[in-house]
């Protein structure tokens, strides 16, 4: 009995520490394979905090909501988009603009749509910062491109359904 208790305690301590270390290093929560939530433990309240998360990586941002039909329609083009982004070492961030939705409902939606990549909910503080920096457009969907050094290089990027036009735009912007 003592041996089993000792094994349980050691396993618990190891798991706790490993999880804590992983959170400190990655700052992301794994929702499903290849689906990460970056504000689960701590909200991201500024554009600088957001770009620091993706330090030295270009990012394609898809601002969307679960009630937005055009947003959801664009998800049909995600497989070719994912291939292009992966081949060109560009990260994808889904920036959700839903106001009154429970995390559990949102996460289930994300999983059901298989929206691979990083996810973040647009909170009021981050939204205000995006507005102050003239990044935010008051309609969705909105697509943005962030450079490796954390600057917005396009806040009206092409949609995934634009296919080659989007891919050409991304290649030119992320040289």
C-alpha positions in Angstrom: 0.0 0.0 0.0 2.8 2.4 0.9 4.5 1.6 -2.4 1.4 2.4 -4.4 0.9 5.7 -2.5 4.5 6.6 -3.2 4.1 5.9 -6.9 0.9 8.0 -7.1 2.6 10.9 -5.3 5.7 10.8 -7.5 3.5 10.6 -10.7 1.4 13.5 -9.5 4.4 15.7 -8.8 6.0 14.8 -12.1 2.8 15.4 -14.1 2.2 18.8 -12.3 5.7 20.0 -12.9 5.9 18.8 -16.5 2.6 20.5 -17.3 3.7 23.7 -15.6 7.0 23.7 -17.5 5.3 23.1 -20.8 2.9 26.0 -20.2 5.8 28.3 -19.4 7.7 27.3 -22.5 4.8 27.2 -25.0 2.1 29.3 -23.4 -0.5 27.3 -25.3 -3.2 24.9 -24.3 -3.8 21.9 -26.6 -7.5 21.6 -27.4 -7.0 18.8 -29.9 -4.2 17.5 -32.2 -2.8 20.6 -34.0 -5.4 22.9 -32.3 -4.0 25.3 -29.7 -5.7 27.9 -27.5 -3.2 30.7 -26.5 -5.3 32.6 -24.0 -6.6 29.8 -21.8 -4.2 30.4 -18.9 -3.8 34.2 -19.3 -5.6 36.7 -21.5 -3.7 38.4 -24.3 -4.6 42.1 -23.9 -2.4 43.8 -26.5 -1.2 43.5 -30.0 2.4 43.5 -28.6 1.6 40.5 -26.4 0.1 38.7 -29.3 3.1 39.3 -31.6 5.5 38.4 -28.9 3.8 35.0 -28.8 4.7 34.5 -32.5 8.1 36.0 -32.2 10.1 35.6 -35.5 7.2 34.0 -37.3 4.9 35.4 -39.9 1.2 35.0 -39.1 -2.0 34.9 -41.1 -4.9 36.0 -38.9 -8.5 35.0 -39.6 -10.9 37.1 -37.5 -14.2 35.3 -37.4 -17.3 34.4 -35.3 -19.5 31.3 -35.1 -22.6 33.2 -36.3 -20.8 34.6 -39.3 -21.9 32.6 -42.4 -19.2 34.1 -44.7 -16.6 33.2 -42.1 -17.8 29.6 -41.9 -18.0 29.4 -45.7 -14.3 30.3 -45.9 -13.4 27.3 -43.7 -14.1 25.1 -46.8 -10.8 26.3 -48.2 -8.7 25.5 -45.1 -7.0 22.4 -46.3 -5.2 24.0 -49.3 -4.5 27.1 -47.1 -2.9 24.9 -44.4 -0.7 23.2 -47.0 0.4 26.6 -48.3 1.0 28.0 -44.8 3.0 25.0 -43.7 5.1 24.9 -46.9 5.9 28.6 -46.4 6.5 28.5 -42.6 3.6 30.8 -41.8 1.5 30.4 -38.6 -2.3 30.7 -38.6 -4.2 32.4 -35.8 -8.0 32.3 -35.6 -9.1 35.4 -33.7 -12.7 34.7 -32.5 -15.0 37.7 -32.2 -18.0 36.0 -30.5 -19.2 38.0 -27.4 -21.7 35.8 -25.7 -20.5 32.2 -26.2 -19.3 29.8 -23.6 -15.8 28.4 -24.0 -17.1 24.9 -24.2 -19.4 25.7 -27.1 -16.7 27.6 -28.9 -14.1 24.8 -28.4 -16.6 22.2 -29.6 -17.2 24.3 -32.7 -13.5 24.7 -33.4 -13.0 20.9 -33.1 -16.0 20.1 -35.3 -14.6 22.4 -38.0 -11.1 21.0 -37.5 -9.6 24.5 -37.4 -6.0 23.6 -37.0 -3.6 26.3 -35.7 -3.8 28.8 -32.9 -6.9 30.2 -31.3 -7.6 33.4 -29.4 -10.7 35.1 -28.2 -10.9 38.9 -28.9 -11.4 40.4 -25.5 -12.4 44.1 -25.0 -8.9 45.2 -24.0 -7.2 43.6 -27.1 -10.0 45.0 -29.3 -9.4 48.5 -28.0 -5.7 48.2 -28.7 -6.3 46.9 -32.2 -8.7 49.9 -32.8 -6.1 52.4 -31.4 -3.5 51.0 -33.8 -5.8 51.2 -36.8 -5.6 47.4 -37.3 -9.2 46.5 -36.4 -11.9 46.7 -39.1 -15.5 46.6 -37.7 -16.7 43.8 -39.9 -15.9 40.1 -40.3 -14.4 38.1 -41.7 -11.2 40.0 -41.6 -7.8 38.6 -42.6 -4.5 40.1 -41.6 -0.8 39.4 -42.2 1.8 39.9 -39.5 5.5 40.0 -40.4 8.2 38.1 -38.6 9.1 41.3 -36.6 5.5 41.7 -35.4 4.1 44.4 -37.7 0.8 44.4 -39.5 1.8 44.3 -43.2 -1.8 43.9 -44.4 -5.1 44.2 -42.4 -7.3 43.5 -45.5 -5.6 40.4 -46.8 -7.3 38.1 -49.3 -9.6 35.3 -48.1 -8.8 31.6 -48.3 -11.3 31.3 -51.1 -9.2 33.6 -53.2 -6.7 30.8 -53.4 -3.7 31.8 -55.6 -4.4 35.5 -55.2 -4.0 35.0 -51.4 -0.9 32.8 -51.8 0.8 35.3 -54.1 0.0 38.1 -51.7 1.4 36.2 -48.8 4.6 35.3 -50.7 5.1 39.0 -51.7 4.4 40.3 -48.2 6.5 37.8 -46.3 9.7 37.9 -48.4 
